[in-house]
Amino acid sequence: MDRSYSGPTTVLVPSEDVLTVVVDLPFATRAQRIAALPFALEDAVAEPLATLHFALGTEVAPRRHIAGVVRHARMQGWIALLTEADLDPAVLMPDAMALPMPPEGVWVVRIDGDRCLVRTDNGVGFALPLSALDGAWTAAGRPRLIPLGDTLPATFAGAVKADAIHSGTTGEPVIVLPPLDLRQGAYAATRATSASVLPGLALVAGIGVMAHIALLGLDAVLLDRMADRKEAEARAVLQAIAPATTPDEDVVAAADRIVPNAGSGVRPFTRLLARTSGALPGAGAVAFNSATYAPGSLDLDVVVSDASTLDRAVQALTASGLTASGALSDVDAATATSGLNATLGVATGSTG
């Protein structure tokens, strides 16, 4: 499992029991997409819709989502096991979805004995016997392979992708949303109460746009758990910019003090953060890891679901009038996450 993931406890369930697909849902709201999901997948399943549970996953392209289908009876059994183990708030995710997201034209394949897990370049995952891998691989057009776990059979030797997959972080664990959480609808987990969220919301209000960009991609119900960490991250950013900042100094006061005044009382640091935050794609597409600020420029370490998301982020920043560039980061595969680590460079240029 992802060793640099930080967030709700995640319990992996057998992918043999879950159909994962990518589905186009051209609807304006999440509620509309959830309502339409069973009918959009009616032709993909061979059982009555009433016997099946449908879960909506992350967006992999505009209005295109990962989705999962599992029998109600199976979900009820898993929920009972979670309750018995005192893990009721846990995320339920098919184990193949814990594999890293591969680049275009590539599969990530993990072999454990006679069992094989696959994550494809459109984001879905599935499990199958090792004996069936060659047929599935051939039917898919023989994509390149990134092997994990046991050694691939010699049949696939020519398909192994030479360069390593780069996904992860070398610093503190990042929080990323699971690509598919089956705990939805009648099976939704209660992970926080509205009262327990308030301390986190108060902190976010206190540190303003700095916290807004730091929390991109986080579910609001996690804010109470993240309050202390977000304050520490904010202090780390300020410490990198101004080493003289004292550990017990008020974060907002320190930011106001160290950043020179700009026109109309708006300071360059917060102005650039606000412009960057407002331009980046939403819906959890970009997860913030760390930031380095210099006058007129901002370097961000982020986690994205795939390379196309990074390209969209750069295009969105450029369209907003900023000068932007992005690149995937070279990191140790042993610290892999379920996304791709990347860097975003943002500068005001002539528009600052």
Secondary structure, DSSP 8 states (H G I E B T S, - for coil): --TTB-SS-EEEE-GGG-EEEEEE---SSHHHHHHHHHHHTGGG-SS-GGGEEEEEEEEEETTEEEEEEEEHHHHHHHHHHHHHTT-TT-EEEEGGGGS----TTEEEEEEETTEEEEE-TTS-EEEEEGGGHHHHHHHTT--EEEEEES---GGGGGGB-SS------SSS-B----S-----GGG------HHHHHHHHHHHHHHHHHHHHHTTT--GGGHHHHHHHHHHHHHHHHHHH-TT--TTS-HHHHHHHHS---GGG--HHHHHHHHHHHHS--TTSEEEEEEEEETTEEEEEEEESSHHHHHHHHHHHHHTT-EEEEEE----GGG--SSEEEEEEEE-GGG-
